[in-house]
Amino acid sequence: MPMIDVYAAKGTFRNKRELTKALNEALMRWEKVPLIPWFTDNTAAFIHEMEPDSQANANGDTNYVRIQVLTPVGVLDRDKKLGVTKEMTDIIALAASDPTLKERTWVQIVEAPDGGWGIDGHAYTNVEIATEARRQLAAR
């Protein structure tokens, strides 16, 4: 049940709704979670549009995109992290209609500690997340 935050200069993306949908679908696919409400309702992407002068690299360049992916600890192994990074970078460049943006898209994958993932006022452990997922699958 990840959260995805994308930081970019205003005007970088024309269709933010499609972008968030593509990012969410990609991450859920890499996490290999079932398409049940527990995951679809609690996986979200946020587009943070900033003034162009509110970000810069050490050279002062402001044409970068930053993606931060927050997942429960241990959900993504090395191969999945590589896949998520590549696919999200490709999605960003496509959404911006700028293939060169791949070179300027940073992806940071952050793992929430076990028990550090809160929904509905409760901090869930990985075991509790898996238990709820199995309950929803059984209820189908």
N, C-alpha and C positions, 0 to 999 in steps of 0.2 A: 504494500500500500504506500507507494512512494509519493513524494511531492516533488514537482519540477518547477524551478524558478529560472526564467529566462530574463536576462538584463540586456537591453539594447537601446540604442538611440531612437527617439521618436521617429516614426515614419519608416523604420526598417522593414516592417511586415505589413502587408495589405490586409490579409485575412487571418486575424489572430485566432478566431474560433477554429478554423481548420488547422492552424498550427498547433494549438493546444490538444486538439483531438489526435493528431498524428503523433505527437510526442507521448501522450498517454498510452496510445495503442502500442507504440514501439516498446515502451518500457514494460508494459504488462506482458508483452510477447517474450521479451528477454527474461523476465522474472518467471515465466511459465506458470502464471497463476490462472485459475479457471475464471471464466467470465460470469461471475456471480456478484450479486449486489455488494457483498462485503468488500470486494476489490474494486468494482466499477464505481461505486459510490464514494470510495475513499482514496482514489487515485486522482490527483489533480495537477494541472499545470497552470502557472501564473506568468503572465507576460508583464514585465516591469519596464515601461517606456521612460527613458530619461532624456533630459536635455543633452544635446551632443557634448556640451562642455562639462558635464558632470562625471565624465569618465575619461581615462587616458592611460596609455601604457607609459613606460619610462621615457619614451621619445616624444610624448605628447600626442600620439595618434589616437583618434577617438572613434575609429571605425571597427570596433570589436564587439563580439557578443559573448556573454558569459552564461553558461547553463550550469545550474547546481541541481544535482539529483540527490534527494535524501531517501534512503531505503533502510529497512530494518537490517541490522548487522547480519552478515553471512548470506544474504539472499543472492548476491551476485558474485560468482567466482571470477577468476581472471579473464577467462574467455568471454563471459557475459559482459564484464566491464569494457572490454575491447569492443564488443559488438554494440553495446549501448552508445559508447562514445562515437563510433563511426556513424551509426545510423542517425543519431540525433544531430550530428554535425551536418550530414547530408540533408536532413529535414530542414534545418535552419537555412542552409544555402538555397534550397528550393523555394522555401517560403519567402525569402528575400529577393528571389529572382537574380541572385548574384553568386555564381559558382566560386568566385574568388573569396567569398566570405568563409569558406571552409578553412582557409589559412589563418583566419582571424577569429575563429570560434573556440573558446575555451570551455571544457567540460570538467566539472569537479563532481566526483561521486563521494558522498558523505554517508556514513553508516550510523544510524541512531543506535545507541546501546540497547541491549535487551531490556525491555521494560520502559524504554524511553520514547514510546510511540503512543501518543494519546488521542483517543477519539471518544466523544460523548462523556468527557470527564473521567476516563479511565486510562491509565498508562498500561498498554498491553505488552506482554512478553511475546516472544516468537511462538512459544507453545500455545498461548492463548489465541494468537492470530490463526494458527493452524487448526486449533480445535473449533473455532468459529467457522472457518472455511469448510471443514468437514461436516459440521452441523448443517450449513446451508446447502451443501451438495447433497446430503442425505434427504433434505426436505423437498428436493426437486420432484 
